[in-house]
Each structure stands twice: as C-alpha cells, then as structure tokens.
Amino acid sequence: MSANPLEIIFQPRSIAVIGASGDPKSLGYHFLRHLIDYGYRGKIYPVNPKLKEVFNLTAYPNLGEVPDTVDYVICCISASKVVELISECSIRGVKAVHLFTGRLSETGRMEAIETERQILKKAKEFNIRLIGPNCAGLYYPGGGISFSYDFPKDSGFVGAFFQSGGAATEFIRYASLRGIRFSKIISYGNAIDLNETDFLQYFSKDKETKIILGYIEGVKDGRTFLNMLKSVASIKPVIIIKGGRSNAGIRSAASHTASIAGSIDIWETALKQSGAVLAESMDDMIDLAVAFSFLPEIYKTHVGIAGGGGGRTVLSADEWEEAGFNVVPLPDRIRNKIREVAPDIWDWIGNPGDRSMMEGSRFSTGDLLEMMSKETDFDLLIANVTDDAPFEKEMWIHTIRKEIDDFIDIHRSRAKPLAVILRTADLGISHSENWRWEFIAEQRTRLIDAQIPVFSTFSRAAKTIGRLIDYYQKKSHVPSL
Amino acid sequence: MSANPLEIIFQPRSIAVIGASGDPKSLGYHFLRHLIDYGYRGKIYPVNPKLKEVFNLTAYPNLGEVPDTVDYVICCISASKVVELISECSIRGVKAVHLFTGRLSETGRMEAIETERQILKKAKEFNIRLIGPNCAGLYYPGGGISFSYDFPKDSGFVGAFFQSGGAATEFIRYASLRGIRFSKIISYGNAIDLNETDFLQYFSKDKETKIILGYIEGVKDGRTFLNMLKSVASIKPVIIIKGGRSNAGIRSAASHTASIAGSIDIWETALKQSGAVLAESMDDMIDLAVAFSFLPEIYKTHVGIAGGGGGRTVLSADEWEEAGFNVVPLPDRIRNKIREVAPDIWDWIGNPGDRSMMEGSRFSTGDLLEMMSKETDFDLLIANVTDDAPFEKEMWIHTIRKEIDDFIDIHRSRAKPLAVILRTADLGISHSENWRWEFIAEQRTRLIDAQIPVFSTFSRAAKTIGRLIDYYQKKSHVPSL
C-alpha cells in the first residue's frame, strides 16, 4: 500500500496561494497571511496577475511563472478558473490542491455540478489530490498552516476532520478555551477526491494524533468508511458527530456540501457498532474531547463526589446515578478517618460530600477527596467547586482558592482520575470586570493549566464520562456493568 | 380561608435579627447588613447580648428588651437556644420566624430531632409561623430583604421556593446573568411548618409573580401538594425540579433537609400529570425560566431558523427536528422575494438559512428572518449569531453588530416570537480582556436588555422551548401535534 497522500500534504516544502491578495476583504489575503503569521517554514508563492508583491513576497501572475516546484496549492479563485489551474499545477509538480473555491455541486445547479466533475477529472489525469472543494482546508499549528487568525499556535494531540469549516472553526475556538490543543484539523467540504475514510486512516497512523474527531454529513462509501472506523476506533478514541439526521438536516446537508446524508437509523446503528463514540451536538463533542484528552482509561463506575452545598450535593447524586454511575456510600475506613478530625459531622457526612456540613470544622472538600483517592472503593473523583455559597468576597475567595489548590494536588498525586465542575457564566459587558467572574476565570485557568478536565455542569460531565467508560470497556472487551 | 401567612411575612413592619453581629465571619452580620444594603424600609432590631450597637443601630440583649412589637424574626443562633427564643417572640407579637439555625433533624441525631420537635410545638402554642429550620430564608428585592450580598436589587416577576439555599443562590446568580429578575424567593430547608404547598398557594395569588419555580427534595403531604400544583399550574407556569431521584440522591436529601424523597417513578408520573414543567438540572431550570419569562404563549412548532455557517445550519435543523419541531421548507412567497434581492442564491437557500451562502449578496440573516416574521408558515423564529465564521475582527464585528440590530428590530416588531442562540464561552483569565469575548458580552447585554431570550446552544433552546409549547398546549387543551 502506498503512503497516505496526507503524509505529503501536511509536509509541503512550498505552498502557492492562488488568488493571493493584499485586500483583507479577500480570503486570498487571509490564507496567505496565516502562513506568515503561523510560521510556515517552507517557500510561499502568492499568485495573482494583478500583483507584483504582497506581504514582502514576490507575486506571480500565474502558477506557471513560479520558478520552482510547488508541493501544495491553496486555491481561492472562482470555480470557472479551476480546471485551467489544475493543468498549470501539473507543470509545477503540485501534489495536492486545497479548493477553498465553492459554489459547485452544493448549489444543486447543473452547470456547477459539471464544472466540479471536470475539476476532478483533470486532477485525476495529473494525479493531483484534492481537498474540497468548498472547504476551509488545513489547520496544522506544528506546520504553520491555518484557516483562521485566532487559533492556538501551539500544538496538541487532538486531530479532526470536519465536513464544515464553520463547525471546525467553532470547535477549535471553543474547545481551545477548555485547554484542548490540536495536531491537525482538516475541513474538507464536498470531498470529491480525498474523503473521510482517507482522513481516518491517516489519523490512525499519525503519531501526533492521540484522539480523532469527525463531523460528517454524507459519506462517499459507507461500507469502506465503517470498516475503517471500526478498525481505527480499536486503536484510538474516535468521536463522530453526524450532521443530516433529520429531514430538514438532510436537505441542509445537500445544499451545504452536496452530501447524501442517508437514513439516520441505519447510520446510528452502524456508528454505534463501529466502536466510535457518538456526539450529539457541538457542546457534547467539546465535552467528549475534554474527557478523552485529560482523563486516563477508566473501566468502572464507582464515583466519589464532594463540594458545594446541599442542593448541589443532592442533584449531583441524582445526575451521576441517572448517567449510570454508582455513587457509593462512604466506606467505614473513611468514616473512621473523618471521625478523628471532625467528630461533629463524621456520622452525618456522606458521598456526595456536602461542603456546607463541613462549615466550622477542620475538614474540607479537599480532605474528603484526598481520602477517597486512597480507597479502592472509587474509580473516579468529582470535585464540585463551591460557587453556590452565600459567602462574601474574602471568605469565598479564600475557600475556593484552597479548594482549587487541593484539587490540583490530588490530580498531581495521580491516585485517581479527577474531574472538576465549575459552572460557566453567561457574561454581559458589565460583568466581565466583576471580581467574581474574574476570580472564576483565574481558577479555571489554573485547573486547565494543570490538565484537569473542567465541566460546566455535573450532568454534562456525567453523560460525557459515562461514554468514555463505555468506550474503554468495549475496547478492552470488559463486560458492561 | 384566612390570608396566607406569607402575606404578612413579606410585609413586616419590623424585623429583629437574633444573633446579629459586627463580625463578617458570622451570618448574623450578613443577614443584618443585607437589610440595610437592600433598603428594607421597616424598623430593624439587632439582638445580641454582647453588643450595644451595630451598623449604627441600637442592639438589644434579648428580644424581650426590644421596645416595640416585632413582626418578623431572623434567627441565627444555635439550635439549643431556639425554644426559649420562641417564647420571647410571643411577648413581642412576632408573627413569623425564619430559622437560619440548622443542625437539627437533618443530622439524623435523636437529640436534634427532639429539639426540632420542641421548636415546632412552642411555635404552634403561640401561633408563630416558621420558615425552616436550616434554610436561607427570604429574598424579596422589592421589600429590601435578601440572603446574599450579590443578588439583583431590582425586581422581576419570577417567584420561587427552594428547599436548598445553595441551589437558590446558584439559581439567582446565574439566572440573573440571563436577564431574569425575581419577585420573591423562599429558601425553606426542613419545612417543619410552612412548606411547599403554602408557597405554591401564595405565589398563585401573588400579583408580583407571573412564573413560579420550585426545587423540592421531600414533600410533607404529597396529595395536597399535587392537588395544589395541578390547580396552580392551570393559572401560571410552574417549573419544578425534584432532588432525590436516585438512591444516592435520596440518602443525600435525608441528610440535607431530613426529607423523605420517595419513589421517583411515582413522583415523575404525578408531577407530569399535574401540568407543571419538569426541569432536569439547574441549567435546564434556568433555561426554562428564560423561555417562560421572555417568550409569549406559543402553541405550534413550525420554526424558521437563520444565521451561522453550513455546519451550524445542518446541526440546527437536526436538533430542532429531534426536539419535535418542524423545520419547514421556505415557502414560495419567501423564495420569490429572495429572488428579487439575491438572484444568485434564491434557489439554493433554505430553512435553516445558511449565512455563508449569503456572502457577497445583498441579503442577510436579518432579511431572511424579517421575511419569515411576516408569513403564517412560522410559529417561532430562531436566530443563530454567526460566531462560527473565520472573518477577522473588523469584518466580524460589523457583521454581528448588524445581525444583532436586525434581531432587536424583529423582536420589537412583535410579529413572531424570537429566540437568539449565542454560545457561552468558558473563559480563562487571559480571555476576559480579549476583544472577541468582550464584544460577545456586549452583544449579549444588548439582546438581554431588549428582553430577547438568549440560549447558549440550539439543542438547549429547542429542548426548552419544546416544553414551553407543551405547557401552553396542555393548558389550553390544544391537542399535541
């Protein structure tokens, strides 16, 4: 089997931007600028007959004039000019073209469909591989390639393929706030040549990628894809979200990426059988990425919970049990230990541990979690940050800072997997300088910097971590509990 | 039937704080200070044998020394002293006592259970009504009473009873960021006297309250409560969240408020039959409060959606249809109108309307929603703010500001109910001064100030608004679609 074409695509020695521009209203400006801003180390060739120079780089009237071979092309010109471009590509030894160019088969118009067909035919003739058309292309921070200006410049180990550039952008922007960093992300649109199966195969072997995510609308060859998915999911976690699950969604997918979304019942069954993890929404996908990035393999469901007042304690217990976890009673060994430090409350406190019962004692949320971390009764620990308290500024800041210190210590001990629940606030403009939300932002940063998974609510954490356990149980053939 | 005792409780001419203090570590300090800070207009009597004066108010060694009748008492002293206090209350003509005092029956200890019994017995002897024990008491911004320092000082029309003070605090703090304001909130803990049924009855007749929420763990008299709930839910929307739905939750509820949570299966069926709306989590409760506060009565499920790129369009379609809505195709009347202004895309664009297709045309998300607002094909409009775009700063700010202007105009026209989807970001400390998040916070404020319901994701909006429609359908006996 020959090397996956993506091996070359991600390591181009030179990139030409067709339709490069000095006008920030043009995407040709941005694709060029991103190469400079993200530190692409190969040669960059702007191509535009109207320009002599752009960003201090010599511009060329057409690809044929570039005095060098070109490995990779980013194409931002209109569809009618692409067939001719592909011919020029063959002269310069181009191996792959990213077609940002859209308004092709997704418009549903006969002429555009025919143009797309001609583009593919020409590319095959010259053995040039295509990403797209109608897509944002590559984000590869390690290689200095990006399709937006505000993505992280440092790398991580989450790789992804997104049929939608907007969905990819949203995912990268909001997941990066949760501490996720990326190896490589591919936005691939209409997928007339390289498609989801190629990307899956590539990521399965890519040493920079430990977790794989995919947003798919249609799939070119269902059987091949599902076989690949099954094989890859047995190696690395694969999280899939399927767009086009409803009648209206199927209509939308057709006009978005010319995808035939297919029957969701069949898809859902097949995806579940593949061993991949199914995400239901963008939020869910981000939560799953957080869980798989920052938690180790977990196989059982005995959970120890602490922090927050009484209501939060009761609702935590409910929502974790409803998600299939066992919120087991505190073992005697821990109760006896609590008796020594907090004789007033030892017989009252339980799992989840209610922070408000500890008020006035020498016993804290962190102490309880630390005790739990040493007992075999628990497979996973959950810390609720006490932000439901009426304590005023100084007292609350002192309490929370100490809680976060303790959570970080427990995490660093590696005794048990730990996740933290810290609610996300819908801030308005007058709130962003409020001390409470600034302090919470600071504590979130501390947790994330320590690589602790942070979830906004326990219901989302429970639902997410439940599927992580399912994945590892299936992968290791542990019978489900 | 005599007046509901809460009529007096919410309008006390004088309040004594027993255990008032000048030490911020004491809750007696805070309850006193809140009365001053929130502008309580009656007389305030601090009671503490160790003080002569506090906050420029004369302090009294005991309630008997107060030279006046006292309507309402906030009790922050330890449980062992409460029985004696109740006797003193009778001398001063006290009508109701809020027992912040805890560590009673919820500890499960025989002695504490007996003390609680004595307190109730004494209160009944003197016809003094009790809120609590083991609770935060009242938040009534209109009357200058609060149990935390950072609640809104302005009033609204959401009333609530919470068996947990922490859950109440969390709800008030996070719901107020979404634009919700409150008439009266009662945190009621162990509920040995006044209980959930009294509160429901009170709110059903309270002119300041249009929407009622309740967090219940146990219920003193299930049949009476359910009958009341059924009757009240036929008058005003009632949203209930039940804590203690699982084995661990039932254990936690017992040690939190000494509640007997009962079988959740029976509860769930009974609550559903009552016509109340069931919330699943704190987030869900806040979303429901937003929907019922800012949306009119809606009876049908034809939804028109616009904004955001292709992935968001496809996933919106899926998630709204999965929640039971009909994302109907664009009617010909709208397609013909689009043809006039945007002949390039009129045959391509649909419902949901993909913002990225409109790029380069004279047609916008706002234009499409405005057209939808005039057609009988739609019962509800949803605007996705385009924050999934790669546009750089100036272009994006211009686009979004215009979108928000349009959404506010459509909302003000009152032609159709409108909700806006604007994703909430998990901000770290370095993000809070980033222009993107500041700008989003500013736009969120504009939307909320215009009383438009804003949801973080379309899945949450769809699930929430679906239950609002269910509620109004049931209430008006419209057959479900």
Chai-1 contact restraints between the chains, C-beta under 6 A:
chainA,res_idxA,chainB,res_idxB,connection_type,confidence,min_distance_angstrom,max_distance_angstrom,comment,restraint_id
A,T107,B,W348,contact,1.0,0.0,6.0,A-B,restraint_1
A,S148,B,P390,contact,1.0,0.0,6.0,A-B,restraint_2
A,Y149,B,E392,contact,1.0,0.0,6.0,A-B,restraint_3
A,S164,B,G310,contact,1.0,0.0,6.0,A-B,restraint_4
A,S164,B,G311,contact,1.0,0.0,6.0,A-B,restraint_5
A,G166,B,G309,contact,1.0,0.0,6.0,A-B,restraint_6
A,G166,B,G310,contact,1.0,0.0,6.0,A-B,restraint_7
A,G166,B,G311,contact,1.0,0.0,6.0,A-B,restraint_8
A,G166,B,R312,contact,1.0,0.0,6.0,A-B,restraint_9
A,G166,B,D388,contact,1.0,0.0,6.0,A-B,restraint_10
A,A167,B,G311,contact,1.0,0.0,6.0,A-B,restraint_11
A,T169,B,D388,contact,1.0,0.0,6.0,A-B,restraint_12
A,T169,B,P390,contact,1.0,0.0,6.0,A-B,restraint_13
A,E170,B,D388,contact,1.0,0.0,6.0,A-B,restraint_14
A,L177,B,A425,contact,1.0,0.0,6.0,A-B,restraint_15
A,L177,B,D426,contact,1.0,0.0,6.0,A-B,restraint_16
A,R178,B,D426,contact,1.0,0.0,6.0,A-B,restraint_17
A,G243,B,V314,contact,1.0,0.0,6.0,A-B,restraint_18
A,G243,B,L315,contact,1.0,0.0,6.0,A-B,restraint_19
A,G244,B,V314,contact,1.0,0.0,6.0,A-B,restraint_20
A,R245,B,D318,contact,1.0,0.0,6.0,A-B,restraint_21
A,S246,B,A317,contact,1.0,0.0,6.0,A-B,restraint_22
A,S246,B,D318,contact,1.0,0.0,6.0,A-B,restraint_23
A,S246,B,E321,contact,1.0,0.0,6.0,A-B,restraint_24
A,A248,B,A317,contact,1.0,0.0,6.0,A-B,restraint_25
A,A248,B,E321,contact,1.0,0.0,6.0,A-B,restraint_26
A,A248,B,V327,contact,1.0,0.0,6.0,A-B,restraint_27
A,G249,B,V314,contact,1.0,0.0,6.0,A-B,restraint_28
A,G249,B,A317,contact,1.0,0.0,6.0,A-B,restraint_29
A,G249,B,D318,contact,1.0,0.0,6.0,A-B,restraint_30
A,R251,B,G350,contact,1.0,0.0,6.0,A-B,restraint_31
A,S252,B,T313,contact,1.0,0.0,6.0,A-B,restraint_32
A,S252,B,V314,contact,1.0,0.0,6.0,A-B,restraint_33
A,S252,B,A317,contact,1.0,0.0,6.0,A-B,restraint_34
A,A253,B,V314,contact,1.0,0.0,6.0,A-B,restraint_35
A,S255,B,W348,contact,1.0,0.0,6.0,A-B,restraint_36
A,H256,B,G310,contact,1.0,0.0,6.0,A-B,restraint_37
A,H256,B,V314,contact,1.0,0.0,6.0,A-B,restraint_38
A,S281,B,S459,contact,1.0,0.0,6.0,A-B,restraint_39
A,D283,B,T457,contact,1.0,0.0,6.0,A-B,restraint_40
A,G309,B,G166,contact,1.0,0.0,6.0,A-B,restraint_41
A,G310,B,S164,contact,1.0,0.0,6.0,A-B,restraint_42
A,G310,B,G166,contact,1.0,0.0,6.0,A-B,restraint_43
A,G310,B,H256,contact,1.0,0.0,6.0,A-B,restraint_44
A,G311,B,S164,contact,1.0,0.0,6.0,A-B,restraint_45
A,G311,B,G166,contact,1.0,0.0,6.0,A-B,restraint_46
A,G311,B,A167,contact,1.0,0.0,6.0,A-B,restraint_47
A,R312,B,G166,contact,1.0,0.0,6.0,A-B,restraint_48
A,T313,B,S252,contact,1.0,0.0,6.0,A-B,restraint_49
A,V314,B,G243,contact,1.0,0.0,6.0,A-B,restraint_50
A,V314,B,G244,contact,1.0,0.0,6.0,A-B,restraint_51
A,V314,B,G249,contact,1.0,0.0,6.0,A-B,restraint_52
A,V314,B,S252,contact,1.0,0.0,6.0,A-B,restraint_53
A,V314,B,A253,contact,1.0,0.0,6.0,A-B,restraint_54
A,V314,B,H256,contact,1.0,0.0,6.0,A-B,restraint_55
A,L315,B,G243,contact,1.0,0.0,6.0,A-B,restraint_56
A,A317,B,S246,contact,1.0,0.0,6.0,A-B,restraint_57
A,A317,B,A248,contact,1.0,0.0,6.0,A-B,restraint_58
A,A317,B,G249,contact,1.0,0.0,6.0,A-B,restraint_59
A,A317,B,S252,contact,1.0,0.0,6.0,A-B,restraint_60
A,D318,B,R245,contact,1.0,0.0,6.0,A-B,restraint_61
A,D318,B,S246,contact,1.0,0.0,6.0,A-B,restraint_62
A,D318,B,G249,contact,1.0,0.0,6.0,A-B,restraint_63
A,E321,B,S246,contact,1.0,0.0,6.0,A-B,restraint_64
A,E321,B,A248,contact,1.0,0.0,6.0,A-B,restraint_65
A,V327,B,A248,contact,1.0,0.0,6.0,A-B,restraint_66
A,W348,B,T107,contact,1.0,0.0,6.0,A-B,restraint_67
A,W348,B,S255,contact,1.0,0.0,6.0,A-B,restraint_68
A,G350,B,R251,contact,1.0,0.0,6.0,A-B,restraint_69
A,D388,B,G166,contact,1.0,0.0,6.0,A-B,restraint_70
A,D388,B,T169,contact,1.0,0.0,6.0,A-B,restraint_71
A,D388,B,E170,contact,1.0,0.0,6.0,A-B,restraint_72
A,P390,B,S148,contact,1.0,0.0,6.0,A-B,restraint_73
A,P390,B,T169,contact,1.0,0.0,6.0,A-B,restraint_74
A,E392,B,Y149,contact,1.0,0.0,6.0,A-B,restraint_75
A,T424,B,T424,contact,1.0,0.0,6.0,A-B,restraint_76
A,T424,B,D426,contact,1.0,0.0,6.0,A-B,restraint_77
A,A425,B,L177,contact,1.0,0.0,6.0,A-B,restraint_78
A,D426,B,L177,contact,1.0,0.0,6.0,A-B,restraint_79
A,D426,B,R178,contact,1.0,0.0,6.0,A-B,restraint_80
A,D426,B,T424,contact,1.0,0.0,6.0,A-B,restraint_81
A,L427,B,A441,contact,1.0,0.0,6.0,A-B,restraint_82
A,G428,B,A441,contact,1.0,0.0,6.0,A-B,restraint_83
A,G428,B,R444,contact,1.0,0.0,6.0,A-B,restraint_84
A,G428,B,T445,contact,1.0,0.0,6.0,A-B,restraint_85
A,I429,B,A441,contact,1.0,0.0,6.0,A-B,restraint_86
A,I429,B,E442,contact,1.0,0.0,6.0,A-B,restraint_87
A,I429,B,T445,contact,1.0,0.0,6.0,A-B,restraint_88
A,S432,B,S432,contact,1.0,0.0,6.0,A-B,restraint_89
A,S432,B,A441,contact,1.0,0.0,6.0,A-B,restraint_90
A,A441,B,L427,contact,1.0,0.0,6.0,A-B,restraint_91
A,A441,B,G428,contact,1.0,0.0,6.0,A-B,restraint_92
A,A441,B,I429,contact,1.0,0.0,6.0,A-B,restraint_93
A,A441,B,S432,contact,1.0,0.0,6.0,A-B,restraint_94
A,E442,B,I429,contact,1.0,0.0,6.0,A-B,restraint_95
A,R444,B,G428,contact,1.0,0.0,6.0,A-B,restraint_96
A,T445,B,G428,contact,1.0,0.0,6.0,A-B,restraint_97
A,T445,B,I429,contact,1.0,0.0,6.0,A-B,restraint_98
A,T457,B,D283,contact,1.0,0.0,6.0,A-B,restraint_99
A,S459,B,S281,contact,1.0,0.0,6.0,A-B,restraint_100
